[in-house]
Amino acid sequence: MKTTVYIDGMHCKNCMAKVEKSLSTVEGVQSAKVNLDKGFAVLKTKDPVNHDVILDTIHTLGYEVKEIK
């Protein structure tokens, strides 16, 4: 499965790396890849991941989630 998370506030490669690393530690996430230019992350998972967990992970880093698809 793929989940796309639109994130506001990422501005540099350090931001990108921090988000990828944190999302990769969420239970059920096999990989996380951030597109810094377009402001989103794509999560690859076997099963759906609870959106509240994703929101909490991003908010803890100081960013805002605009949308999860």
PDB file of N, H, CA, C and O in Angstrom:
ATOM      1  N   MET A   1       0.836  -1.177   0.000  1.00  0.00           N
ATOM      2  CA  MET A   1       0.000   0.000   0.000  1.00  0.00           C
ATOM      3  C   MET A   1       0.881   1.241   0.000  1.00  0.00           C
ATOM      4  O   MET A   1       2.017   1.223   0.475  1.00  0.00           O
ATOM      5  N   LYS A   2       0.333   2.304  -0.539  1.00  0.00           N
ATOM      6  H   LYS A   2      -0.589   2.319  -0.925  1.00  0.00           H
ATOM      7  CA  LYS A   2       1.024   3.595  -0.503  1.00  0.00           C
ATOM      8  C   LYS A   2       0.122   4.618   0.173  1.00  0.00           C
ATOM      9  O   LYS A   2      -1.077   4.687  -0.098  1.00  0.00           O
ATOM     10  N   THR A   3       0.712   5.400   1.045  1.00  0.00           N
ATOM     11  H   THR A   3       1.686   5.344   1.265  1.00  0.00           H
ATOM     12  CA  THR A   3       0.023   6.505   1.691  1.00  0.00           C
ATOM     13  C   THR A   3       0.835   7.757   1.416  1.00  0.00           C
ATOM     14  O   THR A   3       2.050   7.771   1.608  1.00  0.00           O
ATOM     15  N   THR A   4       0.160   8.814   0.963  1.00  0.00           N
ATOM     16  H   THR A   4      -0.827   8.802   0.807  1.00  0.00           H
ATOM     17  CA  THR A   4       0.842  10.077   0.704  1.00  0.00           C
ATOM     18  C   THR A   4       0.453  11.064   1.796  1.00  0.00           C
ATOM     19  O   THR A   4      -0.725  11.274   2.081  1.00  0.00           O
ATOM     20  N   VAL A   5       1.479  11.664   2.401  1.00  0.00           N
ATOM     21  H   VAL A   5       2.437  11.493   2.170  1.00  0.00           H
ATOM     22  CA  VAL A   5       1.284  12.612   3.488  1.00  0.00           C
ATOM     23  C   VAL A   5       1.815  13.968   3.028  1.00  0.00           C
ATOM     24  O   VAL A   5       3.012  14.123   2.787  1.00  0.00           O
ATOM     25  N   TYR A   6       0.917  14.947   2.908  1.00  0.00           N
ATOM     26  H   TYR A   6      -0.056  14.820   3.104  1.00  0.00           H
ATOM     27  CA  TYR A   6       1.313  16.295   2.507  1.00  0.00           C
ATOM     28  C   TYR A   6       1.691  17.078   3.753  1.00  0.00           C
ATOM     29  O   TYR A   6       0.899  17.212   4.686  1.00  0.00           O
ATOM     30  N   ILE A   7       2.928  17.596   3.753  1.00  0.00           N
ATOM     31  H   ILE A   7       3.571  17.487   2.995  1.00  0.00           H
ATOM     32  CA  ILE A   7       3.520  18.190   4.954  1.00  0.00           C
ATOM     33  C   ILE A   7       3.921  19.637   4.678  1.00  0.00           C
ATOM     34  O   ILE A   7       4.537  19.946   3.658  1.00  0.00           O
ATOM     35  N   ASP A   8       3.557  20.512   5.610  1.00  0.00           N
ATOM     36  H   ASP A   8       3.056  20.261   6.439  1.00  0.00           H
ATOM     37  CA  ASP A   8       3.911  21.924   5.498  1.00  0.00           C
ATOM     38  C   ASP A   8       5.041  22.236   6.462  1.00  0.00           C
ATOM     39  O   ASP A   8       5.010  21.817   7.619  1.00  0.00           O
ATOM     40  N   GLY A   9       6.040  22.971   5.988  1.00  0.00           N
ATOM     41  H   GLY A   9       6.066  23.311   5.049  1.00  0.00           H
ATOM     42  CA  GLY A   9       7.112  23.430   6.863  1.00  0.00           C
ATOM     43  C   GLY A   9       8.483  22.857   6.576  1.00  0.00           C
ATOM     44  O   GLY A   9       9.464  23.275   7.192  1.00  0.00           O
ATOM     45  N   MET A  10       8.577  21.912   5.657  1.00  0.00           N
ATOM     46  H   MET A  10       7.780  21.572   5.156  1.00  0.00           H
ATOM     47  CA  MET A  10       9.896  21.364   5.311  1.00  0.00           C
ATOM     48  C   MET A  10      10.573  22.305   4.312  1.00  0.00           C
ATOM     49  O   MET A  10       9.980  22.698   3.307  1.00  0.00           O
ATOM     50  N   HIS A  11      11.839  22.660   4.612  1.00  0.00           N
ATOM     51  H   HIS A  11      12.321  22.341   5.428  1.00  0.00           H
ATOM     52  CA  HIS A  11      12.515  23.636   3.757  1.00  0.00           C
ATOM     53  C   HIS A  11      13.883  23.197   3.241  1.00  0.00           C
ATOM     54  O   HIS A  11      14.423  23.810   2.320  1.00  0.00           O
ATOM     55  N   CYS A  12      14.447  22.138   3.829  1.00  0.00           N
ATOM     56  H   CYS A  12      14.008  21.640   4.577  1.00  0.00           H
ATOM     57  CA  CYS A  12      15.805  21.770   3.447  1.00  0.00           C
ATOM     58  C   CYS A  12      15.990  20.254   3.494  1.00  0.00           C
ATOM     59  O   CYS A  12      15.086  19.512   3.882  1.00  0.00           O
ATOM     60  N   LYS A  13      17.172  19.817   3.094  1.00  0.00           N
ATOM     61  H   LYS A  13      17.905  20.419   2.780  1.00  0.00           H
ATOM     62  CA  LYS A  13      17.456  18.382   3.086  1.00  0.00           C
ATOM     63  C   LYS A  13      17.519  17.805   4.496  1.00  0.00           C
ATOM     64  O   LYS A  13      17.246  16.621   4.692  1.00  0.00           O
ATOM     65  N   ASN A  14      17.873  18.625   5.471  1.00  0.00           N
ATOM     66  H   ASN A  14      18.095  19.587   5.311  1.00  0.00           H
ATOM     67  CA  ASN A  14      17.875  18.173   6.852  1.00  0.00           C
ATOM     68  C   ASN A  14      16.441  17.864   7.298  1.00  0.00           C
ATOM     69  O   ASN A  14      16.191  16.864   7.971  1.00  0.00           O
ATOM     70  N   CYS A  15      15.509  18.734   6.915  1.00  0.00           N
ATOM     71  H   CYS A  15      15.712  19.547   6.369  1.00  0.00           H
ATOM     72  CA  CYS A  15      14.089  18.502   7.208  1.00  0.00           C
ATOM     73  C   CYS A  15      13.641  17.185   6.579  1.00  0.00           C
ATOM     74  O   CYS A  15      12.986  16.364   7.220  1.00  0.00           O
ATOM     75  N   MET A  16      14.002  17.004   5.334  1.00  0.00           N
ATOM     76  H   MET A  16      14.535  17.671   4.812  1.00  0.00           H
ATOM     77  CA  MET A  16      13.629  15.810   4.586  1.00  0.00           C
ATOM     78  C   MET A  16      14.147  14.555   5.293  1.00  0.00           C
ATOM     79  O   MET A  16      13.400  13.596   5.486  1.00  0.00           O
ATOM     80  N   ALA A  17      15.409  14.564   5.671  1.00  0.00           N
ATOM     81  H   ALA A  17      16.016  15.343   5.514  1.00  0.00           H
ATOM     82  CA  ALA A  17      16.016  13.406   6.320  1.00  0.00           C
ATOM     83  C   ALA A  17      15.358  13.117   7.667  1.00  0.00           C
ATOM     84  O   ALA A  17      15.127  11.958   8.013  1.00  0.00           O
ATOM     85  N   LYS A  18      15.060  14.165   8.422  1.00  0.00           N
ATOM     86  H   LYS A  18      15.248  15.106   8.141  1.00  0.00           H
ATOM     87  CA  LYS A  18      14.432  14.005   9.731  1.00  0.00           C
ATOM     88  C   LYS A  18      13.043  13.370   9.597  1.00  0.00           C
ATOM     89  O   LYS A  18      12.686  12.483  10.374  1.00  0.00           O
ATOM     90  N   VAL A  19      12.268  13.821   8.620  1.00  0.00           N
ATOM     91  H   VAL A  19      12.557  14.542   7.989  1.00  0.00           H
ATOM     92  CA  VAL A  19      10.923  13.286   8.405  1.00  0.00           C
ATOM     93  C   VAL A  19      11.002  11.835   7.928  1.00  0.00           C
ATOM     94  O   VAL A  19      10.278  10.978   8.434  1.00  0.00           O
ATOM     95  N   GLU A  20      11.870  11.558   6.966  1.00  0.00           N
ATOM     96  H   GLU A  20      12.459  12.254   6.555  1.00  0.00           H
ATOM     97  CA  GLU A  20      12.013  10.184   6.466  1.00  0.00           C
ATOM     98  C   GLU A  20      12.407   9.229   7.587  1.00  0.00           C
ATOM     99  O   GLU A  20      11.846   8.139   7.704  1.00  0.00           O
ATOM    100  N   LYS A  21      13.360   9.630   8.400  1.00  0.00           N
ATOM    101  H   LYS A  21      13.816  10.514   8.305  1.00  0.00           H
ATOM    102  CA  LYS A  21      13.840   8.774   9.486  1.00  0.00           C
ATOM    103  C   LYS A  21      12.728   8.505  10.492  1.00  0.00           C
ATOM    104  O   LYS A  21      12.528   7.363  10.906  1.00  0.00           O
ATOM    105  N   SER A  22      12.009   9.543  10.883  1.00  0.00           N
ATOM    106  H   SER A  22      12.171  10.471  10.546  1.00  0.00           H
ATOM    107  CA  SER A  22      10.949   9.386  11.878  1.00  0.00           C
ATOM    108  C   SER A  22       9.787   8.546  11.356  1.00  0.00           C
ATOM    109  O   SER A  22       9.284   7.674  12.065  1.00  0.00           O
ATOM    110  N   LEU A  23       9.361   8.804  10.125  1.00  0.00           N
ATOM    111  H   LEU A  23       9.769   9.512   9.550  1.00  0.00           H
ATOM    112  CA  LEU A  23       8.251   8.036   9.561  1.00  0.00           C
ATOM    113  C   LEU A  23       8.635   6.572   9.356  1.00  0.00           C
ATOM    114  O   LEU A  23       7.784   5.687   9.441  1.00  0.00           O
ATOM    115  N   SER A  24       9.902   6.320   9.089  1.00  0.00           N
ATOM    116  H   SER A  24      10.593   7.039   9.019  1.00  0.00           H
ATOM    117  CA  SER A  24      10.364   4.941   8.895  1.00  0.00           C
ATOM    118  C   SER A  24      10.286   4.118  10.174  1.00  0.00           C
ATOM    119  O   SER A  24      10.261   2.888  10.123  1.00  0.00           O
ATOM    120  N   THR A  25      10.247   4.794  11.324  1.00  0.00           N
ATOM    121  H   THR A  25      10.267   5.793  11.365  1.00  0.00           H
ATOM    122  CA  THR A  25      10.178   4.078  12.601  1.00  0.00           C
ATOM    123  C   THR A  25       8.749   3.774  13.030  1.00  0.00           C
ATOM    124  O   THR A  25       8.539   3.045  13.999  1.00  0.00           O
ATOM    125  N   VAL A  26       7.760   4.323  12.319  1.00  0.00           N
ATOM    126  H   VAL A  26       7.930   4.916  11.531  1.00  0.00           H
ATOM    127  CA  VAL A  26       6.359   4.055  12.658  1.00  0.00           C
ATOM    128  C   VAL A  26       6.051   2.590  12.367  1.00  0.00           C
ATOM    129  O   VAL A  26       6.398   2.070  11.306  1.00  0.00           O
ATOM    130  N   GLU A  27       5.398   1.935  13.317  1.00  0.00           N
ATOM    131  H   GLU A  27       5.116   2.357  14.179  1.00  0.00           H
ATOM    132  CA  GLU A  27       5.077   0.516  13.159  1.00  0.00           C
ATOM    133  C   GLU A  27       4.237   0.299  11.905  1.00  0.00           C
ATOM    134  O   GLU A  27       3.217   0.958  11.704  1.00  0.00           O
ATOM    135  N   GLY A  28       4.679  -0.633  11.067  1.00  0.00           N
ATOM    136  H   GLY A  28       5.508  -1.169  11.231  1.00  0.00           H
ATOM    137  CA  GLY A  28       3.969  -0.966   9.841  1.00  0.00           C
ATOM    138  C   GLY A  28       4.510  -0.281   8.604  1.00  0.00           C
ATOM    139  O   GLY A  28       4.190  -0.686   7.486  1.00  0.00           O
ATOM    140  N   VAL A  29       5.332   0.761   8.783  1.00  0.00           N
ATOM    141  H   VAL A  29       5.592   1.090   9.691  1.00  0.00           H
ATOM    142  CA  VAL A  29       5.904   1.474   7.638  1.00  0.00           C
ATOM    143  C   VAL A  29       7.156   0.740   7.182  1.00  0.00           C
ATOM    144  O   VAL A  29       8.096   0.550   7.954  1.00  0.00           O
ATOM    145  N   GLN A  30       7.154   0.330   5.920  1.00  0.00           N
ATOM    146  H   GLN A  30       6.390   0.484   5.293  1.00  0.00           H
ATOM    147  CA  GLN A  30       8.309  -0.365   5.353  1.00  0.00           C
ATOM    148  C   GLN A  30       9.337   0.628   4.831  1.00  0.00           C
ATOM    149  O   GLN A  30      10.541   0.393   4.938  1.00  0.00           O
ATOM    150  N   SER A  31       8.867   1.740   4.267  1.00  0.00           N
ATOM    151  H   SER A  31       7.890   1.932   4.180  1.00  0.00           H
ATOM    152  CA  SER A  31       9.779   2.782   3.804  1.00  0.00           C
ATOM    153  C   SER A  31       9.032   4.110   3.735  1.00  0.00           C
ATOM    154  O   SER A  31       7.809   4.151   3.603  1.00  0.00           O
ATOM    155  N   ALA A  32       9.798   5.189   3.827  1.00  0.00           N
ATOM    156  H   ALA A  32      10.792   5.156   3.935  1.00  0.00           H
ATOM    157  CA  ALA A  32       9.259   6.544   3.731  1.00  0.00           C
ATOM    158  C   ALA A  32      10.194   7.358   2.850  1.00  0.00           C
ATOM    159  O   ALA A  32      11.403   7.384   3.081  1.00  0.00           O
ATOM    160  N   LYS A  33       9.646   8.013   1.855  1.00  0.00           N
ATOM    161  H   LYS A  33       8.664   7.992   1.668  1.00  0.00           H
ATOM    162  CA  LYS A  33      10.437   8.829   0.927  1.00  0.00           C
ATOM    163  C   LYS A  33       9.781  10.199   0.802  1.00  0.00           C
ATOM    164  O   LYS A  33       8.602  10.301   0.461  1.00  0.00           O
ATOM    165  N   VAL A  34      10.549  11.251   1.079  1.00  0.00           N
ATOM    166  H   VAL A  34      11.507  11.168   1.355  1.00  0.00           H
ATOM    167  CA  VAL A  34      10.044  12.624   1.022  1.00  0.00           C
ATOM    168  C   VAL A  34      10.417  13.264  -0.303  1.00  0.00           C
ATOM    169  O   VAL A  34      11.551  13.145  -0.767  1.00  0.00           O
ATOM    170  N   ASN A  35       9.446  13.945  -0.909  1.00  0.00           N
ATOM    171  H   ASN A  35       8.525  14.042  -0.532  1.00  0.00           H
ATOM    172  CA  ASN A  35       9.687  14.807  -2.061  1.00  0.00           C
ATOM    173  C   ASN A  35       9.661  16.231  -1.515  1.00  0.00           C
ATOM    174  O   ASN A  35       8.593  16.808  -1.311  1.00  0.00           O
ATOM    175  N   LEU A  36      10.840  16.789  -1.281  1.00  0.00           N
ATOM    176  H   LEU A  36      11.708  16.320  -1.447  1.00  0.00           H
ATOM    177  CA  LEU A  36      10.956  18.100  -0.651  1.00  0.00           C
ATOM    178  C   LEU A  36      10.348  19.201  -1.515  1.00  0.00           C
ATOM    179  O   LEU A  36       9.674  20.090  -0.995  1.00  0.00           O
ATOM    180  N   ASP A  37      10.575  19.155  -2.812  1.00  0.00           N
ATOM    181  H   ASP A  37      11.123  18.433  -3.235  1.00  0.00           H
ATOM    182  CA  ASP A  37      10.070  20.191  -3.709  1.00  0.00           C
ATOM    183  C   ASP A  37       8.552  20.274  -3.720  1.00  0.00           C
ATOM    184  O   ASP A  37       7.984  21.363  -3.803  1.00  0.00           O
ATOM    185  N   LYS A  38       7.898  19.126  -3.636  1.00  0.00           N
ATOM    186  H   LYS A  38       8.360  18.241  -3.568  1.00  0.00           H
ATOM    187  CA  LYS A  38       6.431  19.097  -3.695  1.00  0.00           C
ATOM    188  C   LYS A  38       5.782  19.013  -2.311  1.00  0.00           C
ATOM    189  O   LYS A  38       4.561  19.112  -2.195  1.00  0.00           O
ATOM    190  N   GLY A  39       6.580  18.834  -1.275  1.00  0.00           N
ATOM    191  H   GLY A  39       7.573  18.753  -1.369  1.00  0.00           H
ATOM    192  CA  GLY A  39       6.071  18.878   0.083  1.00  0.00           C
ATOM    193  C   GLY A  39       5.243  17.689   0.524  1.00  0.00           C
ATOM    194  O   GLY A  39       4.229  17.845   1.203  1.00  0.00           O
ATOM    195  N   PHE A  40       5.677  16.498   0.137  1.00  0.00           N
ATOM    196  H   PHE A  40       6.501  16.371  -0.414  1.00  0.00           H
ATOM    197  CA  PHE A  40       4.953  15.322   0.599  1.00  0.00           C
ATOM    198  C   PHE A  40       5.898  14.157   0.853  1.00  0.00           C
ATOM    199  O   PHE A  40       7.043  14.139   0.401  1.00  0.00           O
ATOM    200  N   ALA A  41       5.369  13.175   1.602  1.00  0.00           N
ATOM    201  H   ALA A  41       4.438  13.190   1.969  1.00  0.00           H
ATOM    202  CA  ALA A  41       6.092  11.932   1.857  1.00  0.00           C
ATOM    203  C   ALA A  41       5.219  10.777   1.392  1.00  0.00           C
ATOM    204  O   ALA A  41       3.999  10.806   1.558  1.00  0.00           O
ATOM    205  N   VAL A  42       5.840   9.770   0.816  1.00  0.00           N
ATOM    206  H   VAL A  42       6.831   9.746   0.682  1.00  0.00           H
ATOM    207  CA  VAL A  42       5.135   8.563   0.403  1.00  0.00           C
ATOM    208  C   VAL A  42       5.588   7.434   1.313  1.00  0.00           C
ATOM    209  O   VAL A  42       6.774   7.121   1.407  1.00  0.00           O
ATOM    210  N   LEU A  43       4.610   6.829   1.979  1.00  0.00           N
ATOM    211  H   LEU A  43       3.646   7.083   1.902  1.00  0.00           H
ATOM    212  CA  LEU A  43       4.888   5.714   2.866  1.00  0.00           C
ATOM    213  C   LEU A  43       4.468   4.431   2.179  1.00  0.00           C
ATOM    214  O   LEU A  43       3.374   4.348   1.621  1.00  0.00           O
ATOM    215  N   LYS A  44       5.329   3.436   2.218  1.00  0.00           N
ATOM    216  H   LYS A  44       6.217   3.503   2.672  1.00  0.00           H
ATOM    217  CA  LYS A  44       4.986   2.118   1.703  1.00  0.00           C
ATOM    218  C   LYS A  44       4.753   1.216   2.909  1.00  0.00           C
ATOM    219  O   LYS A  44       5.593   1.113   3.802  1.00  0.00           O
ATOM    220  N   THR A  45       3.587   0.562   2.912  1.00  0.00           N
ATOM    221  H   THR A  45       2.904   0.646   2.186  1.00  0.00           H
ATOM    222  CA  THR A  45       3.196  -0.297   4.021  1.00  0.00           C
ATOM    223  C   THR A  45       2.515  -1.554   3.493  1.00  0.00           C
ATOM    224  O   THR A  45       2.015  -1.580   2.368  1.00  0.00           O
ATOM    225  N   LYS A  46       2.505  -2.592   4.318  1.00  0.00           N
ATOM    226  H   LYS A  46       2.912  -2.571   5.231  1.00  0.00           H
ATOM    227  CA  LYS A  46       1.755  -3.802   3.969  1.00  0.00           C
ATOM    228  C   LYS A  46       0.278  -3.589   4.246  1.00  0.00           C
ATOM    229  O   LYS A  46      -0.575  -3.960   3.441  1.00  0.00           O
ATOM    230  N   ASP A  47      -0.017  -2.988   5.391  1.00  0.00           N
ATOM    231  H   ASP A  47       0.677  -2.687   6.045  1.00  0.00           H
ATOM    232  CA  ASP A  47      -1.381  -2.740   5.845  1.00  0.00           C
ATOM    233  C   ASP A  47      -1.560  -1.250   6.103  1.00  0.00           C
ATOM    234  O   ASP A  47      -0.577  -0.520   6.229  1.00  0.00           O
ATOM    235  N   PRO A  48      -2.808  -0.793   6.185  1.00  0.00           N
ATOM    236  CA  PRO A  48      -3.030   0.630   6.495  1.00  0.00           C
ATOM    237  C   PRO A  48      -2.415   1.004   7.847  1.00  0.00           C
ATOM    238  O   PRO A  48      -2.440   0.216   8.793  1.00  0.00           O
ATOM    239  N   VAL A  49      -1.869   2.206   7.918  1.00  0.00           N
ATOM    240  H   VAL A  49      -1.849   2.845   7.149  1.00  0.00           H
ATOM    241  CA  VAL A  49      -1.291   2.720   9.157  1.00  0.00           C
ATOM    242  C   VAL A  49      -2.250   3.769   9.708  1.00  0.00           C
ATOM    243  O   VAL A  49      -2.803   4.575   8.960  1.00  0.00           O
ATOM    244  N   ASN A  50      -2.437   3.748  11.019  1.00  0.00           N
ATOM    245  H   ASN A  50      -1.987   3.094  11.626  1.00  0.00           H
ATOM    246  CA  ASN A  50      -3.324   4.693  11.684  1.00  0.00           C
ATOM    247  C   ASN A  50      -2.871   6.131  11.389  1.00  0.00           C
ATOM    248  O   ASN A  50      -1.720   6.485  11.644  1.00  0.00           O
ATOM    249  N   HIS A  51      -3.766   6.944  10.859  1.00  0.00           N
ATOM    250  H   HIS A  51      -4.701   6.656  10.652  1.00  0.00           H
ATOM    251  CA  HIS A  51      -3.421   8.317  10.492  1.00  0.00           C
ATOM    252  C   HIS A  51      -3.050   9.166  11.710  1.00  0.00           C
ATOM    253  O   HIS A  51      -2.244  10.089  11.597  1.00  0.00           O
ATOM    254  N   ASP A  52      -3.632   8.861  12.868  1.00  0.00           N
ATOM    255  H   ASP A  52      -4.287   8.112  12.960  1.00  0.00           H
ATOM    256  CA  ASP A  52      -3.287   9.614  14.082  1.00  0.00           C
ATOM    257  C   ASP A  52      -1.826   9.426  14.460  1.00  0.00           C
ATOM    258  O   ASP A  52      -1.188  10.355  14.956  1.00  0.00           O
ATOM    259  N   VAL A  53      -1.294   8.239  14.230  1.00  0.00           N
ATOM    260  H   VAL A  53      -1.812   7.485  13.827  1.00  0.00           H
ATOM    261  CA  VAL A  53       0.121   7.975  14.522  1.00  0.00           C
ATOM    262  C   VAL A  53       1.004   8.801  13.584  1.00  0.00           C
ATOM    263  O   VAL A  53       2.013   9.366  14.006  1.00  0.00           O
ATOM    264  N   ILE A  54       0.617   8.865  12.313  1.00  0.00           N
ATOM    265  H   ILE A  54      -0.202   8.406  11.970  1.00  0.00           H
ATOM    266  CA  ILE A  54       1.370   9.669  11.343  1.00  0.00           C
ATOM    267  C   ILE A  54       1.320  11.143  11.734  1.00  0.00           C
ATOM    268  O   ILE A  54       2.345  11.825  11.730  1.00  0.00           O
ATOM    269  N   LEU A  55       0.125  11.634  12.073  1.00  0.00           N
ATOM    270  H   LEU A  55      -0.707  11.081  12.076  1.00  0.00           H
ATOM    271  CA  LEU A  55      -0.031  13.034  12.486  1.00  0.00           C
ATOM    272  C   LEU A  55       0.837  13.347  13.699  1.00  0.00           C
ATOM    273  O   LEU A  55       1.533  14.361  13.719  1.00  0.00           O
ATOM    274  N   ASP A  56       0.801  12.487  14.704  1.00  0.00           N
ATOM    275  H   ASP A  56       0.235  11.663  14.689  1.00  0.00           H
ATOM    276  CA  ASP A  56       1.600  12.712  15.914  1.00  0.00           C
ATOM    277  C   ASP A  56       3.094  12.731  15.607  1.00  0.00           C
ATOM    278  O   ASP A  56       3.833  13.555  16.147  1.00  0.00           O
ATOM    279  N   THR A  57       3.536  11.824  14.740  1.00  0.00           N
ATOM    280  H   THR A  57       2.936  11.155  14.301  1.00  0.00           H
ATOM    281  CA  THR A  57       4.949  11.751  14.382  1.00  0.00           C
ATOM    282  C   THR A  57       5.400  13.048  13.705  1.00  0.00           C
ATOM    283  O   THR A  57       6.451  13.591  14.044  1.00  0.00           O
ATOM    284  N   ILE A  58       4.623  13.535  12.770  1.00  0.00           N
ATOM    285  H   ILE A  58       3.769  13.094  12.495  1.00  0.00           H
ATOM    286  CA  ILE A  58       4.967  14.774  12.051  1.00  0.00           C
ATOM    287  C   ILE A  58       4.900  15.982  12.980  1.00  0.00           C
ATOM    288  O   ILE A  58       5.789  16.833  12.950  1.00  0.00           O
ATOM    289  N   HIS A  59       3.853  16.067  13.806  1.00  0.00           N
ATOM    290  H   HIS A  59       3.131  15.376  13.830  1.00  0.00           H
ATOM    291  CA  HIS A  59       3.710  17.202  14.720  1.00  0.00           C
ATOM    292  C   HIS A  59       4.845  17.253  15.742  1.00  0.00           C
ATOM    293  O   HIS A  59       5.295  18.335  16.119  1.00  0.00           O
ATOM    294  N   THR A  60       5.304  16.093  16.186  1.00  0.00           N
ATOM    295  H   THR A  60       4.938  15.214  15.879  1.00  0.00           H
ATOM    296  CA  THR A  60       6.418  16.026  17.129  1.00  0.00           C
ATOM    297  C   THR A  60       7.681  16.648  16.537  1.00  0.00           C
ATOM    298  O   THR A  60       8.505  17.209  17.260  1.00  0.00           O
ATOM    299  N   LEU A  61       7.823  16.545  15.228  1.00  0.00           N
ATOM    300  H   LEU A  61       7.154  16.090  14.641  1.00  0.00           H
ATOM    301  CA  LEU A  61       8.988  17.117  14.542  1.00  0.00           C
ATOM    302  C   LEU A  61       8.849  18.617  14.306  1.00  0.00           C
ATOM    303  O   LEU A  61       9.819  19.278  13.933  1.00  0.00           O
ATOM    304  N   GLY A  62       7.642  19.164  14.524  1.00  0.00           N
ATOM    305  H   GLY A  62       6.854  18.627  14.828  1.00  0.00           H
ATOM    306  CA  GLY A  62       7.427  20.594  14.350  1.00  0.00           C
ATOM    307  C   GLY A  62       6.832  20.981  13.005  1.00  0.00           C
ATOM    308  O   GLY A  62       6.841  22.155  12.634  1.00  0.00           O
ATOM    309  N   TYR A  63       6.316  19.999  12.273  1.00  0.00           N
ATOM    310  H   TYR A  63       6.308  19.045  12.575  1.00  0.00           H
ATOM    311  CA  TYR A  63       5.709  20.264  10.967  1.00  0.00           C
ATOM    312  C   TYR A  63       4.208  20.043  11.046  1.00  0.00           C
ATOM    313  O   TYR A  63       3.709  19.444  11.998  1.00  0.00           O
ATOM    314  N   GLU A  64       3.502  20.524  10.054  1.00  0.00           N
ATOM    315  H   GLU A  64       3.908  21.011   9.281  1.00  0.00           H
ATOM    316  CA  GLU A  64       2.056  20.365   9.981  1.00  0.00           C
ATOM    317  C   GLU A  64       1.670  19.441   8.834  1.00  0.00           C
ATOM    318  O   GLU A  64       2.239  19.511   7.744  1.00  0.00           O
ATOM    319  N   VAL A  65       0.708  18.586   9.090  1.00  0.00           N
ATOM    320  H   VAL A  65       0.246  18.529   9.975  1.00  0.00           H
ATOM    321  CA  VAL A  65       0.179  17.715   8.033  1.00  0.00           C
ATOM    322  C   VAL A  65      -1.002  18.431   7.408  1.00  0.00           C
ATOM    323  O   VAL A  65      -1.950  18.806   8.098  1.00  0.00           O
ATOM    324  N   LYS A  66      -0.938  18.620   6.082  1.00  0.00           N
ATOM    325  H   LYS A  66      -0.168  18.315   5.522  1.00  0.00           H
ATOM    326  CA  LYS A  66      -2.040  19.258   5.357  1.00  0.00           C
ATOM    327  C   LYS A  66      -3.089  18.252   4.949  1.00  0.00           C
ATOM    328  O   LYS A  66      -4.284  18.543   4.981  1.00  0.00           O
ATOM    329  N   GLU A  67      -2.639  17.044   4.558  1.00  0.00           N
ATOM    330  H   GLU A  67      -1.668  16.807   4.533  1.00  0.00           H
ATOM    331  CA  GLU A  67      -3.575  16.039   4.074  1.00  0.00           C
ATOM    332  C   GLU A  67      -2.888  14.674   4.056  1.00  0.00           C
ATOM    333  O   GLU A  67      -1.677  14.572   3.861  1.00  0.00           O
ATOM    334  N   ILE A  68      -3.684  13.637   4.262  1.00  0.00           N
ATOM    335  H   ILE A  68      -4.668  13.720   4.421  1.00  0.00           H
ATOM    336  CA  ILE A  68      -3.195  12.261   4.127  1.00  0.00           C
ATOM    337  C   ILE A  68      -4.103  11.543   3.153  1.00  0.00           C
ATOM    338  O   ILE A  68      -5.321  11.523   3.325  1.00  0.00           O
ATOM    339  N   LYS A  69      -3.503  10.950   2.124  1.00  0.00           N
ATOM    340  H   LYS A  69      -2.513  10.966   1.985  1.00  0.00           H
ATOM    341  CA  LYS A  69      -4.286  10.212   1.123  1.00  0.00           C
ATOM    342  C   LYS A  69      -3.797   8.783   1.061  1.00  0.00           C
ATOM    343  O   LYS A  69      -4.319   7.985   0.282  1.00  0.00           O
TER     344      LYS A  69
END
